[in-house]
């Protein structure tokens, strides 16, 4: 899901750029701002539900804070700007995401 949100192929780049334009417009228009905020809030809630379910099912260690883990996962979508401006290589982004997911799904008591 995370990698699909990143501009790693032509369709995703087009979506990324439309999203960036939409966010800029939302900063200027209260109606668009409210709609964008509502949609993003719903999307964040879905991710948090997935994290909570993964914790409940034992895929993520139980000592992990689902709110913090959700926020960290969503923060990884910030790579979009870094990729678009050629600051970070897309392959390095994938490595960072894999590393974070490996850490998230590793039992902290096993270390």
C-alpha positions, 0 to 999 in steps of 0.5 A: 500500500505504501509503495503504491502511494509513491511516484514510482511509475508513470501512473503513480507520478500523475496521481502524485502530482494531482494530489499535490495540486489538490492539497495546494488548492485545499490550503486556499479553499475552505470547502476543498480543505474540509473535503480533503481533510475528511478523506485523509482522516478516513484513510488514516483511520483505515490504516490504523485499523489495519495496524490494530488488527495486525497487533491483535493477530500477533503480526506486530508486537503487542507493545507497539502503540497503534497510533504512533505506528500508524503515523510513522507508516503514513510519514513514509509517504513523505518520500513522494516529495523527495522522489519528485525533486530527485533528492532520494533515489526511488530504490533507496525509498523502497529499501527504507520502507522495507527496513521500517516494515521489517522493524515494525513486524519484528518482535521487540522481545526477540532482540 
